Amino acid sequence: MRTFDRPLSAGDFAAARKRLLQMHYEAGVGHIGGNLSAIDAMLIVLHEFVQPDDAFILSKGHSAGALYTALWSLGRLSDDDLAMFHKDGTLLAGHPPASGIPEIPFATGSLGHGLSLAAGTALGFRFRNQDARVFCLTSDGEWQEGSTWEALIFATHHRLANLTILVDHNNLQGMGTTEAVASMSPLWEKLEGFDVDFDVVDGHDAASIRNALNVAADRPRIIFLETKKGSGVTFMEERMEWHYLPLTEQQYNAAVLEIDRR
């Protein structure tokens, strides 16, 4: 999948953020905060690490907008495609679709199922003697789902070294903070007894994300991304309401101006 022959620049990240905001603003839909917390890691994984035979699975389906934007930045989706986001008959639904976009192997609207799909895919690659990796991006909130823990048990039992799990650890979910809803924070402390490699990194620092992704492991690897919901737009940062709200024209213009000034 990789098309760039250079690391992403600060300008690339800014352009993607602006395109994401434009798409959500024009569609009049929310879920912007979690998209902005995940987009930095998603861009790096898709541009710099995922190879043609690999798989990327977005378990936190609410961040489909960031995935579509990353595919747009790779030239896999067009501006006309993004203009159909959330419209009737579109392939670019509010959650990743089941078919129609080759880079999206599974529909992942139900939180807690993506890691199971990723673990099964990784084991399938092993059965085929296929030198391929699986990258799965989860939210921190979906680690409250039992199916996620079952998938981790499965992955560690089979020692799936070709599986890399990224956790968007922004500490907010639909109805409040993860600590208030069902305290698991910090999540990495709950995983210390599992047979996994893991790192905790700044999820908005490109060098830290790259370094963590470059570590070779002989077992499943988990990268906890310490992020901010709404990252890059001050009035959205760490505000639970931006799990839901669409942008007004004034807010959209202010957000784009702030990104340009940074």
PyMOL commands that set and color helices and strands:
alter all, ss='L'
color gray80, all
select helices_A, chain A and resi 10-27+32-49+61-73+79-83+114-127+141-144+146-157+178-182+187-190+206-213+240-243+249-261
alter helices_A, ss='H'
color red, helices_A
select strands_A, chain A and resi 55-58+134-139+163-169+172-173+176-177+197-202+221-226
alter strands_A, ss='S'
color yellow, strands_A
deselect
rebuild
show_as cartoon
